[in-house]
Amino acid sequence: MAALSPTVPDKAAILPVVEATLQWDLNSTDLPPVDVALDMAEQFTRYGRMVADELRTRCLSIPADSDAGLAAQATLGEAARRLNLKPLARSAAPRSAAHRAQNLARLVQALNRAMDQVSEEEAVSAPHGSCCGDDPELGSPPGRADHRARAREVPRARLRCRRWRRDPAPRPRSVGEQRLTEARWMTTMAELGMVTIAAGDTNSYPRRSEPIALPIWEKVTDRAHMVQRTYLDADGTRRSDTRPDGVLIDAGYVDLARHAADHLDGVGKEALAATAGFNKPH
């Protein structure tokens, strides 16, 4: 008789387990038993594979170059690696087991978030008619596909093959939220025992204060720049966006410039000098 496949938990059952797992303090001595942590990691792996399979299929129904499509592909790429890691032995250290479970819990969150975004994109991209190019009666539709085709100089023949709707355009992507999402993706590469070196320009600010003061946004005349480098707090105040840095630091990443300034002889605060573009006209 063939062995029964392990039961895959549903979303309602897995989310409370994810939240409980992420509450563990890895620096505490009061960690869950190794068997408990590894059992959770196994649940997250089974659930993650199920969601990843569905997400991969659902991505076929939305434009590949949409925000949701690009975000989903990045999440699926990380899922392909993390969901196929060799399971830890039952003799593993409690902290290693708990760390593995937490990283898989974060991946589950990322997959569910990507699924929600794809669902929203499906609603926006749902076909409500056919794009008919230069039809003299209907004309060229003022929808998203038409805009993208013009912007990227896509041949008109391809434009005719796209589907369109006359509903209002989807809400624009928030630059700040995109930065925060990408920082969260990076936390899945901070697993215990991994070495990750990342370089990039987050177009945001360090959470810990540095010698160069942050802009006083009320005095910045370039309002587009102000919006791109800030986020709207719950009280309606524009604040310098330090959230991506906070996410990376909390996940265990080390800012090499800060490390050099704090710990390397002969370097000092020069390591924290402003990067290109800091003094752009405001």
C-alpha positions as CSV (number, residue, x, y, z in Angstrom):
1,M,0.0,0.0,0.0
2,A,1.3,3.4,-0.9
3,A,2.1,5.8,1.9
4,L,-0.3,8.7,2.4
5,S,1.0,12.1,1.6
6,P,1.5,14.5,4.6
7,T,-1.4,16.8,5.1
8,V,-0.8,20.4,3.9
9,P,-2.2,22.9,6.4
10,D,-4.6,25.5,5.0
11,K,-4.0,29.3,5.3
12,A,-6.3,29.7,8.3
13,A,-4.4,27.1,10.2
14,I,-0.9,28.2,9.2
15,L,-1.1,31.9,9.9
16,P,-1.4,31.6,13.7
17,V,1.6,29.2,13.6
18,V,3.6,31.7,11.6
19,E,2.8,34.5,14.0
20,A,3.7,32.4,17.0
21,T,7.0,31.3,15.4
22,L,8.0,34.9,14.7
23,Q,7.5,35.8,18.3
24,W,10.4,33.6,19.4
25,D,13.4,35.5,20.7
26,L,16.5,33.8,19.2
27,N,18.7,35.4,21.8
28,S,16.7,33.9,24.6
29,T,17.6,30.6,26.4
30,D,13.9,29.8,26.4
31,L,13.6,28.4,22.9
32,P,11.2,25.7,21.8
33,P,12.4,22.1,21.6
34,V,14.2,21.3,18.4
35,D,11.5,18.8,17.4
36,V,8.8,21.5,17.7
37,A,10.8,24.0,15.7
38,L,11.6,21.5,13.0
39,D,8.0,20.3,12.8
40,M,6.9,23.9,12.2
41,A,9.6,24.2,9.5
42,E,8.2,21.1,7.8
43,Q,4.7,22.5,7.9
44,F,5.9,25.8,6.4
45,T,7.8,24.0,3.7
46,R,4.7,21.9,2.7
47,Y,2.5,24.9,2.8
48,G,5.0,27.1,0.9
49,R,5.4,24.6,-1.9
50,M,1.6,24.5,-2.3
51,V,1.3,28.3,-2.4
52,A,4.3,28.6,-4.7
53,D,2.8,26.2,-7.2
54,E,-0.5,28.1,-7.3
55,L,1.3,31.5,-7.4
56,R,3.4,30.3,-10.4
57,T,0.2,29.4,-12.3
58,R,-1.7,32.6,-11.3
59,C,1.2,34.7,-12.6
60,L,0.4,33.5,-16.1
61,S,-2.9,35.4,-16.0
62,I,-1.3,38.9,-15.4
63,P,1.2,41.0,-17.3
64,A,4.7,39.7,-16.5
65,D,6.0,43.3,-16.3
66,S,3.4,44.4,-13.8
67,D,4.5,45.3,-10.3
68,A,2.7,42.2,-8.9
69,G,4.2,40.0,-11.5
70,L,7.8,41.2,-10.9
71,A,7.3,40.9,-7.1
72,A,5.9,37.4,-7.4
73,Q,8.8,36.3,-9.6
74,A,11.3,37.6,-7.1
75,T,9.5,35.8,-4.3
76,L,9.2,32.6,-6.3
77,G,12.9,32.7,-7.0
78,E,13.7,32.8,-3.3
79,A,11.1,30.2,-2.5
80,A,12.7,27.8,-5.0
81,R,15.9,28.0,-3.1
82,R,14.6,28.1,0.4
83,L,11.9,25.4,0.1
84,N,14.5,22.9,-1.2
85,L,17.1,23.4,1.6
86,K,18.3,20.2,3.2
87,P,16.3,19.6,6.4
88,L,18.2,20.1,9.6
89,A,18.9,17.0,11.6
90,R,17.0,16.4,14.8
91,S,20.3,16.8,16.6
92,A,20.6,20.4,15.5
93,A,21.0,23.2,18.0
94,P,17.8,24.8,19.3
95,R,18.7,28.2,17.9
96,S,19.5,26.8,14.5
97,A,16.2,25.0,14.4
98,A,14.3,28.0,15.5
99,H,16.1,30.2,13.0
100,R,15.2,27.9,10.2
101,A,11.5,27.9,11.2
102,Q,11.4,31.7,11.4
103,N,13.0,32.1,8.0
104,L,10.4,29.8,6.5
105,A,7.7,31.6,8.4
106,R,8.8,34.9,6.7
107,L,8.8,33.1,3.4
108,V,5.2,32.0,4.0
109,Q,4.3,35.6,4.7
110,A,6.0,36.7,1.5
111,L,4.2,34.1,-0.6
112,N,0.8,35.0,0.8
113,R,1.6,38.7,0.3
114,A,2.6,38.0,-3.4
115,M,-0.6,35.9,-3.8
116,D,-2.7,38.9,-2.6
117,Q,-0.9,41.2,-4.9
118,V,-1.4,38.9,-7.9
119,S,-5.1,38.6,-7.0
120,E,-5.4,42.4,-7.1
121,E,-3.6,42.6,-10.4
122,E,-5.9,39.9,-11.8
123,A,-8.9,42.1,-11.0
124,V,-7.3,45.1,-12.6
125,S,-6.2,43.2,-15.7
126,A,-9.4,41.2,-16.1
127,P,-10.4,41.3,-19.8
128,H,-13.4,43.6,-20.5
129,G,-13.0,43.8,-24.3
130,S,-10.4,43.4,-27.0
131,C,-7.8,45.9,-27.9
132,C,-8.5,46.9,-31.5
133,G,-5.6,49.2,-32.4
134,D,-6.7,51.8,-35.0
135,D,-10.3,50.7,-35.4
136,P,-12.0,53.9,-36.7
137,E,-15.1,53.2,-34.6
138,L,-13.6,52.3,-31.3
139,G,-10.2,53.9,-31.6
140,S,-7.2,53.0,-29.4
141,P,-8.3,52.3,-25.8
142,P,-6.9,54.6,-23.1
143,G,-6.0,51.7,-20.8
144,R,-2.9,50.4,-19.2
145,A,-1.7,48.2,-22.1
146,D,-1.9,51.1,-24.5
147,H,0.2,53.3,-22.2
148,R,2.9,50.7,-21.7
149,A,3.0,50.0,-25.4
150,R,3.6,53.7,-26.3
151,A,6.1,54.1,-23.5
152,R,8.2,51.1,-24.6
153,E,7.6,51.5,-28.3
154,V,6.0,48.1,-28.6
155,P,4.9,47.3,-32.2
156,R,1.3,48.0,-32.8
157,A,0.7,44.4,-33.8
158,R,1.5,43.4,-30.3
159,L,-0.7,46.1,-28.9
160,R,-3.7,44.6,-30.7
161,C,-3.2,41.3,-28.9
162,R,-3.4,42.8,-25.4
163,R,-6.7,42.9,-23.5
164,W,-7.9,46.1,-21.9
165,R,-10.6,47.5,-19.6
166,R,-12.2,50.9,-19.3
167,D,-12.1,50.9,-15.5
168,P,-9.9,53.5,-13.7
169,A,-6.2,52.8,-13.8
170,P,-4.7,50.8,-10.9
171,R,-3.3,52.7,-8.0
172,P,0.3,53.8,-8.6
173,R,3.1,52.0,-7.0
174,S,4.4,53.7,-3.8
175,V,8.2,54.1,-4.1
176,G,8.5,53.8,-0.3
177,E,6.5,50.7,-0.1
178,Q,8.5,49.1,-2.9
179,R,11.7,49.8,-1.0
180,L,10.3,48.3,2.1
181,T,9.1,45.2,0.2
182,E,12.5,44.7,-1.3
183,A,14.2,45.0,2.1
184,R,11.8,42.3,3.4
185,W,12.8,40.0,0.5
186,M,16.4,40.4,1.7
187,T,15.6,39.0,5.1
188,T,15.0,35.6,3.6
189,M,18.8,35.6,2.8
190,A,19.8,36.2,6.4
191,E,19.4,32.6,7.6
192,L,21.7,31.4,10.4
193,G,24.9,30.1,8.8
194,M,24.5,32.0,5.5
195,V,26.9,34.7,4.3
196,T,25.2,37.3,2.3
197,I,26.8,40.5,0.9
198,A,24.4,42.9,-0.6
199,A,25.1,46.2,-2.4
200,G,22.6,48.7,-3.7
201,D,21.0,52.1,-3.4
202,T,17.8,52.0,-1.4
203,N,17.1,55.7,-1.9
204,S,16.3,56.0,1.8
205,Y,18.1,56.8,5.1
206,P,19.8,55.0,7.9
207,R,17.8,54.5,11.1
208,R,20.7,55.3,13.3
209,S,21.6,59.0,13.1
210,E,24.8,60.0,11.2
211,P,27.0,63.1,11.1
212,I,25.0,64.5,8.1
213,A,21.6,65.6,9.2
214,L,18.5,64.5,7.4
215,P,16.6,67.0,5.3
216,I,14.0,69.2,6.8
217,W,11.2,68.2,4.4
218,E,9.1,71.3,5.0
219,K,11.9,73.3,3.4
220,V,12.5,71.1,0.4
221,T,11.2,72.7,-2.7
222,D,11.5,69.6,-4.9
223,R,8.2,68.0,-3.8
224,A,8.6,64.9,-5.9
225,H,11.9,64.2,-4.3
226,M,10.4,64.8,-0.9
227,V,7.6,62.2,-1.6
228,Q,10.0,59.7,-3.0
229,R,12.3,59.8,0.1
230,T,9.6,59.9,2.8
231,Y,6.6,57.9,3.9
232,L,3.3,59.0,5.3
233,D,3.1,58.1,9.0
234,A,-0.2,57.1,10.7
235,D,-0.6,60.7,12.0
236,G,-0.3,62.1,8.5
237,T,3.2,63.4,8.9
238,R,5.9,62.9,6.2
239,R,8.9,61.2,7.8
240,S,12.3,60.4,6.3
241,D,12.1,56.8,5.2
242,T,14.4,54.8,7.4
243,R,12.3,51.7,7.3
244,P,14.3,49.6,4.8
245,D,17.5,50.1,6.9
246,G,15.6,49.2,10.0
247,V,14.3,45.9,8.5
248,L,17.8,44.9,7.3
249,I,19.5,45.8,10.6
250,D,16.8,43.9,12.6
251,A,17.3,40.9,10.3
252,G,21.0,40.8,11.3
253,Y,22.6,42.6,8.4
254,V,25.6,44.8,9.2
255,D,26.0,48.2,7.5
256,L,29.7,48.0,6.4
257,A,30.1,51.8,6.5
258,R,28.8,51.9,10.0
259,H,31.0,49.0,11.0
260,A,34.1,50.7,9.5
261,A,33.3,53.9,11.3
262,D,32.8,52.2,14.6
263,H,35.4,49.5,14.6
264,L,38.2,50.1,12.1
265,D,41.2,52.2,13.2
266,G,42.0,55.2,11.0
267,V,38.6,55.3,9.2
268,G,36.3,57.1,11.6
269,K,33.4,59.1,10.4
270,E,34.8,59.4,6.8
271,A,33.2,56.0,6.2
272,L,29.8,57.7,6.7
273,A,30.3,60.5,4.1
274,A,27.4,61.3,1.8
275,T,27.1,59.3,-1.4
276,A,26.6,60.7,-4.8
277,G,23.5,62.8,-5.3
278,F,23.0,63.8,-1.6
279,N,23.6,67.4,-2.4
280,K,21.3,67.5,-5.4
281,P,19.5,70.9,-5.7
282,H,16.3,71.0,-3.6
